[in-house]
Amino acid sequence: MKERILSCGEVEFHLKNLFLGMTRIRLSFFSVLMFLAVSGKAQADTTVYYFDDDLKECSAKKSVYTAKGWTENDRYGMIYFENATGLPLMRGYYRDKSRSIKDGLFIYYDENGNEGIKGEFVEGKENGYWVSWTKGYLTDSVLYDMGKDLVRTGYVFYENGLLKSRKCFMSTFFL
């Protein structure tokens, strides 16, 4: 496979074309999912788990983290919270209750409970478009193909929120 270097503009053009339709579908799916979650229909059978500092299951009394799990569309969803703050740490989907294979949307939260990293796993591997934020600003975006990092774009912003610079890095890009 021949590798070639593309400009940031070319990379963004390809990313937008590849994922524009997927983003619309995800947004629609996410809206429906959030509606169902709020209405209580998507998470009817909820299990509570308790974890120690090493994320090993333990009793409620010894726990540092609490998680809620539910079955949804043949997958097992989990959301982890820090007991001291009540803020979310991570939300994601696994193949089953064993939680051994990540399979679906995962969101990792920062220390303030805001989304920090968001992307999808397929059969335990990063797949598709992943994004990272710091203090509300997009700092990194990565395009994965079943765990393989294809394109990475880093963003730097001024304090006023304007884009200062962006850099694209590619390992291989399939055209």
Sequence and secondary structure as in RCSB ss.txt:
>XXXX:A:sequence
MKERILSCGEVEFHLKNLFLGMTRIRLSFFSVLMFLAVSGKAQADTTVYYFDDDLKECSAKKSVYTAKGWTENDR
YGMIYFENATGLPLMRGYYRDKSRSIKDGLFIYYDENGNEGIKGEFVEGKENGYWVSWTKGYLTDSVLYDMGKDL
VRTGYVFYENGLLKSRKCFMSTFFL
>XXXX:A:secstr
       HHHHHHHHHHHHHHHHHHHHHHHHHHHHHHHHTSTTSSEEEEEE TTS B  TTT SEEEEEEEETTE
EEEEEEETTT  EEEEEEESSTT  SB EEEEEE TTSSEEEEEEEETTEEEEEEEEEETTEEEEEEEEETTEEE
EEEEEEE TTS EEEEEEEES    
